[in-house]
Amino acid sequence: MNESSEDERSPAPGSRRPGGRTARTRAAVRDAVLTGLAEHGYPALTVEYVAERSGVHKTTLYRRWGGVEGMVADALALAGEDAWTAPDTGTLAGDLRALAREVVDAFADPAQAAAPTAFVGAAFQSERAADSLRDFYAERFRRCEPVVDRAVARGEAPAGTDAGAVVRAVSAPLFLRLFVTREPVDAAVAEQAARTVLAAVEAGAFVHEGDAPTGRAAGMPSA
């Protein structure tokens, strides 16, 4: 096989390069990793499996990714390169509800939920996978922060509200049910999470310490 120079010249995993053989190889490896995680879990995922499933020679896999940990990390990095943006419904209540519903919808279909669930499992067994998962969600939450910034500008949230804390708080009870208590999540649970966070925002619970206004929360309408 002549995998020669293009792989030697290719950018490191995680870098962006549209099209080309390198992009196709990376996507094929990503797909094989996702399938393997969903079907067998992290402990049973092997370089041999990925090579057979992706059609990429083991030599290339070891050279470019170093092994299973590197491939799992890059699969998450590639997932984070999508064009996803947070909802913009025009109100904070609507945006929080939409964010919560997206989490529920993502895990409603067992087939669709298999890969992200496996990534979480891998993070408990591999420090590198844990770092990559942390980076993935840090970027996702960063993209969600405009939801809160817009709410502050509209006067729906107090000035100084911690946007990162708010968007994490919406998904936190859902992830607790999904990955800790293993309880089902549905539209009603999503609605409860969104309404709880909205009430906390309006009460100034997410205002940075030292920035809290005196009396009624700044920017909030009077009763």
N, CA and C atoms as a LAMMPS dump frame, in Angstrom:
ITEM: TIMESTEP
0
ITEM: NUMBER OF ATOMS
669
ITEM: BOX BOUNDS ff ff ff
-5.0000000000000000e+02 5.0000000000000000e+02
-5.0000000000000000e+02 5.0000000000000000e+02
-5.0000000000000000e+02 5.0000000000000000e+02
ITEM: ATOMS id mol type element x y z
1 1 1 N 0.844 -1.198 0
2 1 2 C 0 0 0
3 1 3 C 0.88 1.25 0
4 2 1 N 0.505 2.233 -0.823
5 2 2 C 1.269 3.457 -0.864
6 2 3 C 0.49 4.569 -0.168
7 3 1 N 0.627 4.637 1.178
8 3 2 C -0.035 5.67 1.957
9 3 3 C 0.924 6.812 2.2
10 4 1 N 2.075 6.68 1.73
11 4 2 C 3.225 7.517 1.777
12 4 3 C 3.049 8.938 2.204
13 5 1 N 3.338 9.789 1.212
14 5 2 C 3.604 11.142 1.569
15 5 3 C 2.432 11.942 2.082
16 6 1 N 1.225 11.671 1.624
17 6 2 C 0.103 12.517 2.073
18 6 3 C -0.095 12.384 3.562
19 7 1 N -0.015 11.148 4.114
20 7 2 C -0.155 10.984 5.556
21 7 3 C 1.028 11.611 6.277
22 8 1 N 2.223 11.55 5.651
23 8 2 C 3.393 12.124 6.297
24 8 3 C 3.259 13.656 6.376
25 9 1 N 2.622 14.253 5.335
26 9 2 C 2.5 15.709 5.299
27 9 3 C 1.231 16.206 5.96
28 10 1 N 0.332 15.284 6.304
29 10 2 C -0.983 15.685 6.776
30 10 3 C -0.915 16.387 8.113
31 11 1 N -1.873 17.286 8.37
32 11 2 C -1.908 17.978 9.662
33 11 3 C -2.254 17.021 10.783
34 12 1 N -1.908 17.416 11.993
35 12 2 C -2.176 16.566 13.147
36 12 3 C -3.669 16.39 13.332
37 13 1 N -4.097 15.255 13.918
38 13 2 C -5.522 15.057 14.185
39 13 3 C -6.078 16.223 14.971
40 14 1 N -7.256 16.66 14.561
41 14 2 C -7.897 17.776 15.236
42 14 3 C -7.798 19.063 14.453
43 15 1 N -6.836 19.105 13.487
44 15 2 C -6.73 20.303 12.668
45 15 3 C -7.766 20.26 11.562
46 16 1 N -8.089 21.407 11.021
47 16 2 C -9.142 21.484 10.016
48 16 3 C -8.525 21.497 8.633
49 17 1 N -9.024 20.63 7.761
50 17 2 C -8.607 20.641 6.385
51 17 3 C -9.729 20.068 5.548
52 18 1 N -10.409 20.89 4.762
53 18 2 C -11.558 20.402 4.021
54 18 3 C -11.145 19.505 2.872
55 19 1 N -11.899 18.417 2.668
56 19 2 C -11.7 17.554 1.51
57 19 3 C -10.385 16.805 1.55
58 20 1 N -10.099 16.106 0.447
59 20 2 C -8.826 15.426 0.333
60 20 3 C -8.82 14.064 0.983
61 21 1 N -7.764 13.328 0.665
62 21 2 C -7.644 11.967 1.162
63 21 3 C -7.516 11.921 2.676
64 22 1 N -6.779 12.874 3.232
65 22 2 C -6.597 12.892 4.682
66 22 3 C -7.925 13.046 5.412
67 23 1 N -8.779 13.952 4.899
68 23 2 C -10.087 14.161 5.523
69 23 3 C -10.934 12.904 5.428
70 24 1 N -10.876 12.216 4.278
71 24 2 C -11.659 10.981 4.12
72 24 3 C -11.155 9.893 5.061
73 25 1 N -9.844 9.809 5.216
74 25 2 C -9.269 8.824 6.129
75 25 3 C -9.699 9.103 7.564
76 26 1 N -9.617 10.354 7.944
77 26 2 C -9.992 10.736 9.306
78 26 3 C -11.458 10.435 9.567
79 27 1 N -12.315 10.732 8.587
80 27 2 C -13.74 10.467 8.744
81 27 3 C -14.018 8.974 8.829
82 28 1 N -13.32 8.171 8.027
83 28 2 C -13.511 6.717 8.06
84 28 3 C -13.104 6.147 9.415
85 29 1 N -12.01 6.646 9.958
86 29 2 C -11.551 6.186 11.278
87 29 3 C -12.544 6.62 12.341
88 30 1 N -13.019 7.862 12.25
89 30 2 C -14.015 8.345 13.208
90 30 3 C -15.256 7.454 13.209
91 31 1 N -15.761 7.136 12.022
92 31 2 C -16.959 6.306 11.911
93 31 3 C -16.732 4.922 12.496
94 32 1 N -15.55 4.371 12.26
95 32 2 C -15.234 3.043 12.801
96 32 3 C -15.143 3.084 14.321
97 33 1 N -14.562 4.148 14.852
98 33 2 C -14.461 4.303 16.31
99 33 3 C -15.852 4.416 16.932
100 34 1 N -16.715 5.238 16.333
101 34 2 C -18.065 5.4 16.855
102 34 3 C -18.823 4.077 16.848
103 35 1 N -18.698 3.337 15.746
104 35 2 C -19.377 2.041 15.657
105 35 3 C -18.839 1.08 16.698
106 36 1 N -17.534 1.045 16.842
107 36 2 C -16.922 0.137 17.81
108 36 3 C -17.299 0.468 19.239
109 37 1 N -17.317 1.761 19.567
110 37 2 C -17.719 2.164 20.914
111 37 3 C -19.168 1.785 21.182
112 38 1 N -20.028 2.013 20.195
113 38 2 C -21.452 1.733 20.362
114 38 3 C -21.715 0.241 20.484
115 39 1 N -20.997 -0.569 19.711
116 39 2 C -21.258 -2.01 19.689
117 39 3 C -20.536 -2.776 20.792
118 40 1 N -19.328 -2.325 21.136
119 40 2 C -18.508 -3.133 22.042
120 40 3 C -18.029 -2.396 23.294
121 41 1 N -18.103 -1.063 23.299
122 41 2 C -17.594 -0.312 24.433
123 41 3 C -16.106 -0.067 24.328
124 42 1 N -15.607 0.845 25.142
125 42 2 C -14.204 1.232 25.063
126 42 3 C -13.234 0.085 25.348
127 43 1 N -13.444 -0.729 26.381
128 43 2 C -12.458 -1.765 26.691
129 43 3 C -12.216 -2.738 25.537
130 44 1 N -13.24 -2.98 24.714
131 44 2 C -13.102 -3.966 23.638
132 44 3 C -12.707 -3.338 22.308
133 45 1 N -12.561 -2.023 22.263
134 45 2 C -12.174 -1.354 21.023
135 45 3 C -10.682 -1.558 20.78
136 46 1 N -10.332 -2.026 19.611
137 46 2 C -8.933 -2.307 19.288
138 46 3 C -8.537 -1.634 17.981
139 47 1 N -7.241 -1.479 17.802
140 47 2 C -6.72 -0.94 16.552
141 47 3 C -7.083 -1.866 15.406
142 48 1 N -7.039 -3.175 15.659
143 48 2 C -7.373 -4.155 14.619
144 48 3 C -8.814 -3.976 14.15
145 49 1 N -9.718 -3.747 15.095
146 49 2 C -11.119 -3.537 14.729
147 49 3 C -11.267 -2.298 13.858
148 50 1 N -10.644 -1.2 14.274
149 50 2 C -10.768 0.05 13.524
150 50 3 C -10.157 -0.106 12.133
151 51 1 N -9.035 -0.807 12.054
152 51 2 C -8.398 -1.015 10.752
153 51 3 C -9.315 -1.784 9.814
154 52 1 N -9.91 -2.86 10.316
155 52 2 C -10.793 -3.671 9.48
156 52 3 C -12.044 -2.897 9.079
157 53 1 N -12.601 -2.15 10.037
158 53 2 C -13.859 -1.446 9.773
159 53 3 C -13.658 -0.237 8.866
160 54 1 N -12.535 0.451 9.013
161 54 2 C -12.305 1.689 8.267
162 54 3 C -11.591 1.471 6.942
163 55 1 N -10.888 0.345 6.839
164 55 2 C -10.103 0.113 5.636
165 55 3 C -8.765 0.833 5.654
166 56 1 N -8.385 1.387 6.808
167 56 2 C -7.109 2.079 6.954
168 56 3 C -6.113 1.132 7.607
169 57 1 N -4.926 1.026 7.035
170 57 2 C -3.935 0.064 7.524
171 57 3 C -3.522 0.381 8.96
172 58 1 N -3.23 -0.68 9.721
173 58 2 C -2.831 -0.505 11.121
174 58 3 C -1.611 0.397 11.257
175 59 1 N -0.69 0.29 10.308
176 59 2 C 0.517 1.112 10.372
177 59 3 C 0.173 2.589 10.381
178 60 1 N -0.785 2.97 9.534
179 60 2 C -1.215 4.367 9.473
180 60 3 C -1.91 4.772 10.765
181 61 1 N -2.738 3.884 11.303
182 61 2 C -3.44 4.195 12.545
183 61 3 C -2.469 4.452 13.684
184 62 1 N -1.458 3.587 13.807
185 62 2 C -0.48 3.774 14.88
186 62 3 C 0.357 5.031 14.645
187 63 1 N 0.718 5.293 13.379
188 63 2 C 1.574 6.433 13.085
189 63 3 C 0.854 7.752 13.337
190 64 1 N -0.407 7.831 12.934
191 64 2 C -1.126 9.1 13.036
192 64 3 C -1.818 9.294 14.379
193 65 1 N -2.335 8.2 14.967
194 65 2 C -3.121 8.342 16.197
195 65 3 C -2.454 7.717 17.426
196 66 1 N -1.484 6.864 17.22
197 66 2 C -0.767 6.276 18.346
198 66 3 C -1.46 5.103 18.999
199 67 1 N -2.74 4.907 18.722
200 67 2 C -3.482 3.808 19.319
201 67 3 C -4.932 4.195 19.564
202 68 1 N -5.616 3.38 20.338
203 68 2 C -7.05 3.572 20.549
204 68 3 C -7.347 4.904 21.235
205 69 1 N -6.574 5.271 22.239
206 69 2 C -6.844 6.528 22.95
207 69 3 C -6.804 7.719 22
208 70 1 N -5.809 7.735 21.126
209 70 2 C -5.699 8.83 20.179
210 70 3 C -6.845 8.877 19.197
211 71 1 N -7.317 7.714 18.776
212 71 2 C -8.436 7.669 17.834
213 71 3 C -9.73 8.127 18.489
214 72 1 N -9.949 7.739 19.729
215 72 2 C -11.144 8.176 20.445
216 72 3 C -11.099 9.69 20.662
217 73 1 N -9.932 10.201 21.041
218 73 2 C -9.783 11.634 21.255
219 73 3 C -10.055 12.405 19.966
220 74 1 N -9.546 11.9 18.855
221 74 2 C -9.744 12.609 17.592
222 74 3 C -11.184 12.511 17.107
223 75 1 N -11.846 11.405 17.401
224 75 2 C -13.262 11.284 17.032
225 75 3 C -14.082 12.355 17.736
226 76 1 N -13.757 12.632 18.989
227 76 2 C -14.448 13.695 19.716
228 76 3 C -14.071 15.068 19.169
229 77 1 N -12.784 15.236 18.817
230 77 2 C -12.354 16.516 18.251
231 77 3 C -13.075 16.781 16.935
232 78 1 N -13.228 15.751 16.123
233 78 2 C -13.91 15.901 14.847
234 78 3 C -15.389 16.223 15.056
235 79 1 N -15.993 15.59 16.066
236 79 2 C -17.402 15.882 16.375
237 79 3 C -17.567 17.338 16.783
238 80 1 N -16.56 17.9 17.435
239 80 2 C -16.631 19.274 17.885
240 80 3 C -16.397 20.3 16.794
241 81 1 N -16.086 19.835 15.577
242 81 2 C -15.829 20.752 14.471
243 81 3 C -17.073 21.01 13.631
244 82 1 N -18.235 20.605 14.139
245 82 2 C -19.463 20.809 13.382
246 82 3 C -19.911 22.269 13.48
247 83 1 N -21.014 22.577 12.825
248 83 2 C -21.49 23.961 12.766
249 83 3 C -22.663 24.208 13.716
250 84 1 N -22.816 23.379 14.73
251 84 2 C -23.947 23.511 15.636
252 84 3 C -23.946 24.879 16.322
253 85 1 N -25.125 25.465 16.421
254 85 2 C -25.276 26.714 17.161
255 85 3 C -26.449 26.583 18.126
256 86 1 N -26.418 27.369 19.181
257 86 2 C -27.477 27.331 20.19
258 86 3 C -28.764 27.912 19.625
259 87 1 N -29.889 27.507 20.155
260 87 2 C -31.176 28.038 19.676
261 87 3 C -31.314 29.521 19.971
262 88 1 N -32.132 30.183 19.169
263 88 2 C -32.435 31.595 19.385
264 88 3 C -33.921 31.783 19.146
265 89 1 N -34.706 31.553 20.201
266 89 2 C -36.166 31.61 20.079
267 89 3 C -36.721 33.004 20.325
268 90 1 N -35.88 33.89 20.824
269 90 2 C -36.346 35.237 21.118
270 90 3 C -36.587 35.5 22.59
271 91 1 N -36.609 34.447 23.407
272 91 2 C -36.764 34.616 24.856
273 91 3 C -35.831 33.654 25.576
274 92 1 N -35.446 34.023 26.785
275 92 2 C -34.599 33.135 27.572
276 92 3 C -35.342 31.848 27.906
277 93 1 N -36.615 31.952 28.248
278 93 2 C -37.394 30.762 28.58
279 93 3 C -37.421 29.79 27.401
280 94 1 N -37.656 30.326 26.219
281 94 2 C -37.698 29.474 25.044
282 94 3 C -36.35 28.855 24.725
283 95 1 N -35.271 29.605 24.874
284 95 2 C -33.937 29.083 24.589
285 95 3 C -33.541 27.984 25.573
286 96 1 N -33.817 28.207 26.862
287 96 2 C -33.489 27.195 27.865
288 96 3 C -34.288 25.919 27.616
289 97 1 N -35.542 26.074 27.267
290 97 2 C -36.391 24.916 26.974
291 97 3 C -35.853 24.155 25.752
292 98 1 N -35.446 24.897 24.742
293 98 2 C -34.925 24.262 23.527
294 98 3 C -33.62 23.522 23.803
295 99 1 N -32.756 24.101 24.623
296 99 2 C -31.504 23.427 24.978
297 99 3 C -31.773 22.117 25.713
298 100 1 N -32.695 22.164 26.666
299 100 2 C -33.022 20.952 27.422
300 100 3 C -33.639 19.893 26.512
301 101 1 N -34.499 20.317 25.615
302 101 2 C -35.139 19.361 24.707
303 101 3 C -34.113 18.723 23.762
304 102 1 N -33.091 19.483 23.378
305 102 2 C -32.055 18.916 22.506
306 102 3 C -31.334 17.762 23.198
307 103 1 N -31.073 17.911 24.486
308 103 2 C -30.421 16.82 25.228
309 103 3 C -31.329 15.598 25.258
310 104 1 N -32.591 15.813 25.578
311 104 2 C -33.544 14.704 25.639
312 104 3 C -33.66 14.024 24.276
313 105 1 N -33.799 14.822 23.23
314 105 2 C -33.96 14.259 21.892
315 105 3 C -32.726 13.469 21.457
316 106 1 N -31.551 13.933 21.855
317 106 2 C -30.31 13.262 21.464
318 106 3 C -30.203 11.864 22.053
319 107 1 N -30.857 11.654 23.205
320 107 2 C -30.752 10.352 23.86
321 107 3 C -32.058 9.557 23.81
322 108 1 N -33.04 10.067 23.088
323 108 2 C -34.316 9.361 23.011
324 108 3 C -34.222 8.099 22.175
325 109 1 N -33.404 8.132 21.128
326 109 2 C -33.227 6.98 20.251
327 109 3 C -32.008 6.197 20.711
328 110 1 N -32.172 4.953 21.169
329 110 2 C -31.034 4.169 21.661
330 110 3 C -29.887 4.069 20.662
331 111 1 N -30.209 3.963 19.383
332 111 2 C -29.164 3.853 18.37
333 111 3 C -28.359 5.15 18.281
334 112 1 N -29.063 6.273 18.336
335 112 2 C -28.395 7.572 18.275
336 112 3 C -27.618 7.853 19.553
337 113 1 N -28.117 7.361 20.672
338 113 2 C -27.49 7.635 21.967
339 113 3 C -26.304 6.736 22.255
340 114 1 N -26.142 5.66 21.494
341 114 2 C -25.106 4.666 21.801
342 114 3 C -23.703 5.268 21.793
343 115 1 N -23.383 6.045 20.768
344 115 2 C -22.029 6.598 20.659
345 115 3 C -21.717 7.614 21.754
346 116 1 N -22.571 8.644 21.982
347 116 2 C -22.243 9.577 23.061
348 116 3 C -22.21 8.915 24.436
349 117 1 N -23.054 7.925 24.644
350 117 2 C -23.02 7.191 25.912
351 117 3 C -21.694 6.453 26.061
352 118 1 N -21.216 5.87 24.956
353 118 2 C -19.941 5.148 24.994
354 118 3 C -18.777 6.098 25.234
355 119 1 N -18.863 7.317 24.697
356 119 2 C -17.811 8.301 24.938
357 119 3 C -17.712 8.625 26.423
358 120 1 N -18.856 8.768 27.078
359 120 2 C -18.847 9.038 28.512
360 120 3 C -18.213 7.869 29.261
361 121 1 N -18.573 6.643 28.853
362 121 2 C -17.972 5.47 29.475
363 121 3 C -16.469 5.438 29.276
364 122 1 N -16.013 5.79 28.072
365 122 2 C -14.579 5.802 27.786
366 122 3 C -13.845 6.808 28.661
367 123 1 N -14.509 7.92 28.962
368 123 2 C -13.881 8.962 29.769
369 123 3 C -13.574 8.49 31.191
370 124 1 N -14.304 7.489 31.668
371 124 2 C -14.034 6.938 32.998
372 124 3 C -12.891 5.932 32.98
373 125 1 N -12.445 5.565 31.789
374 125 2 C -11.398 4.548 31.68
375 125 3 C -10.13 5.05 31.012
376 126 1 N -10.172 6.235 30.457
377 126 2 C -9.017 6.802 29.769
378 126 3 C -8.922 8.28 30.088
379 127 1 N -7.789 8.706 30.616
380 127 2 C -7.597 10.114 30.951
381 127 3 C -7.617 10.972 29.692
382 128 1 N -7.067 10.434 28.613
383 128 2 C -7.058 11.199 27.372
384 128 3 C -8.476 11.364 26.821
385 129 1 N -9.267 10.306 26.924
386 129 2 C -10.667 10.411 26.499
387 129 3 C -11.415 11.399 27.39
388 130 1 N -11.103 11.395 28.673
389 130 2 C -11.754 12.334 29.597
390 130 3 C -11.409 13.773 29.234
391 131 1 N -10.14 14.013 28.917
392 131 2 C -9.735 15.358 28.518
393 131 3 C -10.459 15.799 27.247
394 132 1 N -10.584 14.877 26.292
395 132 2 C -11.235 15.206 25.026
396 132 3 C -12.725 15.458 25.217
397 133 1 N -13.351 14.664 26.085
398 133 2 C -14.775 14.865 26.36
399 133 3 C -14.994 16.202 27.053
400 134 1 N -14.086 16.537 27.96
401 134 2 C -14.18 17.823 28.663
402 134 3 C -14.045 18.974 27.671
403 135 1 N -13.104 18.847 26.75
404 135 2 C -12.918 19.889 25.742
405 135 3 C -14.145 20.004 24.829
406 136 1 N -14.719 18.857 24.471
407 136 2 C -15.891 18.857 23.6
408 136 3 C -17.045 19.62 24.253
409 137 1 N -17.331 19.299 25.508
410 137 2 C -18.456 19.958 26.164
411 137 3 C -18.138 21.408 26.527
412 138 1 N -16.87 21.715 26.796
413 138 2 C -16.508 23.11 27.056
414 138 3 C -16.808 23.963 25.833
415 139 1 N -16.51 23.438 24.651
416 139 2 C -16.807 24.162 23.42
417 139 3 C -18.309 24.26 23.189
418 140 1 N -19.046 23.153 23.444
419 140 2 C -20.499 23.185 23.293
420 140 3 C -21.114 24.242 24.213
421 141 1 N -20.695 24.252 25.464
422 141 2 C -21.25 25.225 26.401
423 141 3 C -20.854 26.65 26.009
424 142 1 N -19.649 26.818 25.474
425 142 2 C -19.231 28.143 25.022
426 142 3 C -20.164 28.649 23.922
427 143 1 N -20.567 27.751 23.033
428 143 2 C -21.481 28.147 21.952
429 143 3 C -22.878 28.477 22.49
430 144 1 N -23.188 27.966 23.664
431 144 2 C -24.505 28.228 24.261
432 144 3 C -24.562 29.561 25.002
433 145 1 N -23.431 30.113 25.368
434 145 2 C -23.415 31.303 26.216
435 145 3 C -24.139 32.51 25.619
436 146 1 N -24.164 32.692 24.292
437 146 2 C -24.929 33.818 23.747
438 146 3 C -26.404 33.814 24.155
439 147 1 N -26.943 32.642 24.474
440 147 2 C -28.322 32.56 24.957
441 147 3 C -28.506 33.463 26.175
442 148 1 N -27.543 33.408 27.082
443 148 2 C -27.623 34.21 28.304
444 148 3 C -27.241 35.66 28.019
445 149 1 N -26.227 35.859 27.175
446 149 2 C -25.824 37.226 26.838
447 149 3 C -26.992 38.006 26.222
448 150 1 N -27.744 37.351 25.341
449 150 2 C -28.905 38.005 24.737
450 150 3 C -29.975 38.302 25.785
451 151 1 N -30.133 37.372 26.733
452 151 2 C -31.14 37.571 27.784
453 151 3 C -30.79 38.768 28.656
454 152 1 N -29.508 38.937 28.953
455 152 2 C -29.08 40.099 29.739
456 152 3 C -29.361 41.38 28.96
457 153 1 N -29.063 41.364 27.671
458 153 2 C -29.292 42.547 26.841
459 153 3 C -30.775 42.896 26.75
460 154 1 N -31.63 41.877 26.798
461 154 2 C -33.075 42.121 26.722
462 154 3 C -33.673 42.474 28.08
463 155 1 N -32.884 42.355 29.139
464 155 2 C -33.395 42.64 30.463
465 155 3 C -34.083 41.461 31.12
466 156 1 N -33.891 40.267 30.557
467 156 2 C -34.503 39.061 31.132
468 156 3 C -33.64 38.422 32.212
469 157 1 N -32.387 38.844 32.308
470 157 2 C -31.462 38.29 33.298
471 157 3 C -30.643 39.431 33.876
472 158 1 N -30.243 39.326 35.124
473 158 2 C -29.464 40.406 35.745
474 158 3 C -28.093 40.548 35.092
475 159 1 N -27.573 41.752 35.057
476 159 2 C -26.21 41.971 34.608
477 159 3 C -25.259 41.168 35.503
478 160 1 N -24.223 40.627 34.913
479 160 2 C -23.268 39.83 35.677
480 160 3 C -23.636 38.367 35.791
481 161 1 N -24.728 37.952 35.155
482 161 2 C -25.111 36.537 35.19
483 161 3 C -24.039 35.69 34.524
484 162 1 N -23.643 34.616 35.179
485 162 2 C -22.605 33.711 34.678
486 162 3 C -23.214 32.82 33.59
487 163 1 N -22.946 33.16 32.331
488 163 2 C -23.555 32.435 31.219
489 163 3 C -23.154 30.965 31.203
490 164 1 N -21.882 30.691 31.46
491 164 2 C -21.429 29.305 31.449
492 164 3 C -22.121 28.459 32.504
493 165 1 N -22.311 29.032 33.688
494 165 2 C -22.976 28.297 34.765
495 165 3 C -24.432 28.029 34.428
496 166 1 N -25.08 28.994 33.779
497 166 2 C -26.492 28.832 33.433
498 166 3 C -26.682 27.691 32.444
499 167 1 N -25.906 27.689 31.356
500 167 2 C -26.12 26.658 30.331
501 167 3 C -25.723 25.271 30.83
502 168 1 N -24.782 25.192 31.739
503 168 2 C -24.442 23.897 32.338
504 168 3 C -25.568 23.41 33.254
505 169 1 N -26.18 24.351 33.941
506 169 2 C -27.236 23.989 34.887
507 169 3 C -28.454 23.406 34.188
508 170 1 N -28.701 23.821 32.951
509 170 2 C -29.852 23.287 32.224
510 170 3 C -29.695 21.799 31.959
511 171 1 N -28.521 21.386 31.503
512 171 2 C -28.315 19.981 31.145
513 171 3 C -27.912 19.104 32.329
514 172 1 N -27.451 19.706 33.427
515 172 2 C -26.953 18.924 34.558
516 172 3 C -27.952 17.891 35.086
517 173 1 N -29.21 18.267 35.388
518 173 2 C -30.128 17.249 35.906
519 173 3 C -30.468 16.172 34.883
520 174 1 N -30.394 16.524 33.601
521 174 2 C -30.658 15.531 32.557
522 174 3 C -29.521 14.524 32.481
523 175 1 N -28.283 15.018 32.526
524 175 2 C -27.144 14.107 32.499
525 175 3 C -27.074 13.261 33.77
526 176 1 N -27.521 13.823 34.895
527 176 2 C -27.577 13.036 36.132
528 176 3 C -28.463 11.817 35.938
529 177 1 N -29.635 12.033 35.363
530 177 2 C -30.562 10.928 35.129
531 177 3 C -30.004 9.935 34.099
532 178 1 N -29.398 10.461 33.06
533 178 2 C -28.927 9.597 31.978
534 178 3 C -27.746 8.73 32.392
535 179 1 N -26.792 9.31 33.146
536 179 2 C -25.525 8.615 33.366
537 179 3 C -25.246 8.211 34.808
538 180 1 N -26.003 8.741 35.759
539 180 2 C -25.754 8.385 37.165
540 180 3 C -26.89 7.528 37.715
541 181 1 N -28.086 8.071 37.737
542 181 2 C -29.207 7.312 38.299
543 181 3 C -29.883 6.402 37.28
544 182 1 N -29.557 6.595 35.992
545 182 2 C -30.105 5.769 34.904
546 182 3 C -31.631 5.825 34.873
547 183 1 N -32.164 7.019 35.098
548 183 2 C -33.604 7.245 35.007
549 183 3 C -33.955 7.761 33.618
550 184 1 N -35.159 7.555 33.168
551 184 2 C -35.543 8.065 31.846
552 184 3 C -35.668 9.58 31.852
553 185 1 N -35.456 10.172 30.692
554 185 2 C -35.683 11.609 30.522
555 185 3 C -36.71 11.793 29.403
556 186 1 N -37.534 12.82 29.547
557 186 2 C -38.547 13.085 28.545
558 186 3 C -38.828 14.581 28.501
559 187 1 N -39.834 14.959 27.726
560 187 2 C -40.149 16.372 27.563
561 187 3 C -40.506 17.032 28.889
562 188 1 N -41.188 16.313 29.76
563 188 2 C -41.581 16.886 31.055
564 188 3 C -40.359 17.179 31.921
565 189 1 N -39.385 16.275 31.891
566 189 2 C -38.153 16.48 32.661
567 189 3 C -37.371 17.655 32.082
568 190 1 N -37.339 17.756 30.76
569 190 2 C -36.66 18.873 30.116
570 190 3 C -37.316 20.196 30.504
571 191 1 N -38.635 20.228 30.508
572 191 2 C -39.37 21.436 30.871
573 191 3 C -39.083 21.829 32.318
574 192 1 N -39.041 20.847 33.195
575 192 2 C -38.761 21.121 34.608
576 192 3 C -37.365 21.717 34.775
577 193 1 N -36.38 21.147 34.067
578 193 2 C -35.016 21.65 34.164
579 193 3 C -34.934 23.094 33.688
580 194 1 N -35.584 23.369 32.555
581 194 2 C -35.546 24.718 31.997
582 194 3 C -36.218 25.728 32.915
583 195 1 N -37.378 25.37 33.46
584 195 2 C -38.11 26.293 34.329
585 195 3 C -37.354 26.544 35.628
586 196 1 N -36.703 25.523 36.145
587 196 2 C -35.933 25.681 37.386
588 196 3 C -34.777 26.639 37.187
589 197 1 N -34.057 26.471 36.08
590 197 2 C -32.922 27.357 35.797
591 197 3 C -33.405 28.774 35.53
592 198 1 N -34.509 28.927 34.808
593 198 2 C -35.055 30.256 34.541
594 198 3 C -35.378 30.982 35.844
595 199 1 N -36.02 30.284 36.774
596 199 2 C -36.361 30.889 38.066
597 199 3 C -35.099 31.313 38.817
598 200 1 N -34.068 30.468 38.749
599 200 2 C -32.809 30.784 39.433
600 200 3 C -32.127 31.992 38.792
601 201 1 N -32.17 32.06 37.48
602 201 2 C -31.597 33.216 36.78
603 201 3 C -32.301 34.489 37.2
604 202 1 N -33.625 34.475 37.181
605 202 2 C -34.403 35.675 37.521
606 202 3 C -34.185 36.098 38.967
607 203 1 N -33.858 35.123 39.817
608 203 2 C -33.608 35.449 41.223
609 203 3 C -32.178 35.921 41.462
610 204 1 N -31.348 35.922 40.42
611 204 2 C -29.97 36.376 40.558
612 204 3 C -29.025 35.326 41.101
613 205 1 N -29.443 34.064 41.084
614 205 2 C -28.611 33.001 41.651
615 205 3 C -27.321 32.764 40.878
616 206 1 N -27.269 33.191 39.606
617 206 2 C -26.085 32.949 38.786
618 206 3 C -25.241 34.199 38.588
619 207 1 N -25.52 35.238 39.345
620 207 2 C -24.721 36.455 39.249
621 207 3 C -23.382 36.216 39.933
622 208 1 N -22.304 36.658 39.284
623 208 2 C -20.972 36.493 39.857
624 208 3 C -20.904 37.132 41.24
625 209 1 N -20.214 36.476 42.143
626 209 2 C -20.047 37.025 43.486
627 209 3 C -19.343 38.377 43.38
628 210 1 N -19.861 39.341 44.046
629 210 2 C -19.291 40.683 43.979
630 210 3 C -19.992 41.557 42.968
631 211 1 N -20.72 40.913 42.015
632 211 2 C -21.453 41.681 41.009
633 211 3 C -22.941 41.775 41.328
634 212 1 N -23.362 41.075 42.391
635 212 2 C -24.789 41.026 42.692
636 212 3 C -25.31 42.409 43.038
637 213 1 N -26.39 42.842 42.416
638 213 2 C -26.975 44.153 42.722
639 213 3 C -27.688 44.114 44.051
640 214 1 N -27.845 45.254 44.621
641 214 2 C -28.592 45.319 45.888
642 214 3 C -30.074 45.377 45.583
643 215 1 N -30.882 44.839 46.496
644 215 2 C -32.329 44.843 46.3
645 215 3 C -32.727 43.945 45.139
646 216 1 N -33.737 44.441 44.386
647 216 2 C -34.238 43.656 43.274
648 216 3 C -33.14 43.481 42.23
649 217 1 N -33.07 42.303 41.591
650 217 2 C -32.033 42.029 40.625
651 217 3 C -32.014 43.096 39.543
652 218 1 N -30.817 43.609 39.234
653 218 2 C -30.693 44.673 38.227
654 218 3 C -31.211 44.206 36.892
655 219 1 N -31.957 45.074 36.236
656 219 2 C -32.444 44.764 34.9
657 219 3 C -33.711 43.951 34.896
658 220 1 N -34.165 43.489 36.039
659 220 2 C -35.376 42.666 36.084
660 220 3 C -36.596 43.547 36.34
661 221 1 N -37.706 43.253 35.698
662 221 2 C -38.906 44.073 35.866
663 221 3 C -39.463 43.934 37.277
664 222 1 N -40.091 44.972 37.74
665 222 2 C -40.697 44.909 39.068
666 222 3 C -41.999 44.148 38.986
667 223 1 N -42.454 43.648 40.132
668 223 2 C -43.681 42.866 40.161
669 223 3 C -44.867 43.749 39.872
